[in-house]
């Protein structure tokens, strides 16, 4: 494929090219790579299957957003060097990802060709490009031998999350240092994945690309022991990324698990992959693999362990408590294991391990299972069948049942917020410590290489932005994604949502309509703020009903099902006057942008807010920044004036004090404020929030009577003359569905209780 070949018409109906593999009898006698990769003829033929669709879903499906359409086009044109250049725009690891990424779950699952035929073999094409690039001089790599001069950034762990973060940051001129606890780089890529799936020379050559770009690697350095996070900051690092992976194995929790010959998958694979026990006695580290080996589990680690056991000559059985369909391992790995002679025993789980007088395992006692209703994983739950116990002879047992993050760094840094050992991060990947970010398995638990890389890329972007980099233009595909959430008080939550189009046009007083889930109802919420650089809007919700609770339960990274706006007319803002802003409850959040707008127009702004208790006060600091006077009333007197906001108003003001005002909050409060100020000569605007469905005036469900006329709040409002609103009618309409709402809420609460 060195010379350009004529472009042929796409051939999506052509059979997908099959990846050549070693014969099983050769595989089980060596650690040689099993998949041999496409030759040039196969690669060209497979590239022709791509139809170059105008809206390539495969790019969206790729967690690294590699321009798959363009790299395959270059390949189809007979130019693999140009193809690797396209891939390298987003990833320095085509050799690694081309081999171990679960393409079938991401880019190939989204492939348009795959809707009618077999998807294009994107992973195999990526690997072909990588293997071809190995023949090119390293000096031709973009950015070769660059010496970065920017701020120092520390990356903890040298697994996939840190490696991609290092690549992104060093190209942005940051001085990047990667600290690795082991003596060999690569993290799980090195100790967890066998040589026959990922040859070490491929891994090390692609890591060398980072070294040539200026990334510094420090091995044998345990952050949390060798140095703390605080130490790294004192040494001049401006940001730290934690990508320490999941290195704490789960135990079986059954009698006999400490017998000799019983391994966790972590130990078994580390001995063989990292310490090269398969070369023993030429390698110093041994591993005990008996004649009969049982591997417990159904994930990729279980397949790796079982396939290694076969290479040691063991009769190998994989014991899995569910059925074949529920296995999490790649289909390709399961098939390769079967070809290599691995046996599978489904619907069985270990209950005890038995050994001889010398403490060596000899048998594994099991019980038959049957599948019941789905559990929290979404898969049918395995249920033991009483009296179905049986035994399997085994001299080696490997438990590949999952792992949790290694707690070393977390214990040394107790201020890091964790949950079940995993570090908690926000939507940017930032932890509870300022300028400390995390990603990969230390955040997710056991996951995939490519998702860890996506986390690392996200954190690198956040680090760049925090250290002075420019925020990239928001991408439309991220619309409705929750970027951040923050609890403001009891049952009150703030959300920042990616909505660039809404942000571009919104003005204080306008609102949006959203559905948190595809099964939720539509609810209106006033817009609180916007961020042009991030392309986001801020909303605040009080969790009082089913839908608002569903919204409040969403986490950063999740996508709101529907979000439409901005809706309604902006608030009327005068200039150069003494103005009054009043709000009660969560209406304080909705008042904030209006108060800011009044201040920006040169008004003297008095803000009066009400809350149930001191704990329910929100946005105090923000309001003080835009108010000449700010006073609070609390129902219980725990802060400020003891009473409600209207009582405080009557104490503070009277006729002629204010020229204009804005009120928002519960209907009874707005009605009372309107009554109290009716004779003051004050033009008081009330922001109404009636029940509405579509928000465009189509349904008319939001109608209100103002000055004897029927108006639609969604298009004529939401702001109206408070002295003209029929609040009694508005209150009745808003209560029309109250019994049904209570029933729905009770059922929702019941379902949550049952599911938990």
Helices and strands as residue ranges (DSSP letters): H 24-27, H 40-48, H 57-61, H 68-76, H 80-88, H 94-100, G 103-105, H 107-110, G 113-115, H 122-133, G 138-140, E 152-156, H 160-170, E 175-179, H 188-191, H 200-213, E 216-218, H 229-234, E 237-242, E 248-249, E 262-264, H 265-269, I 270-274, G 277-279, E 292-296, H 300-311, E 315-320, G 324-326, H 331-339, E 343-346, E 348-355, E 361-374, E 380-384, E 390-393, E 396-399, E 403-404, H 408-412, E 418-419, E 422-423, E 436-438, H 441-444, H 449-466, G 476-478, E 482-489, E 492-498, H 500-505, E 511-515, E 523-531, E 536-542, H 546-552, E 562-567, E 578-584, H 587-600, E 604-611, G 614-616, H 620-626, E 629-634, E 641-642, H 645-652, E 660-664, H 667-677, E 683-687, E 703-706, E 709-712, H 713-716, E 719-721, G 722-724, H 727-734, H 738-755
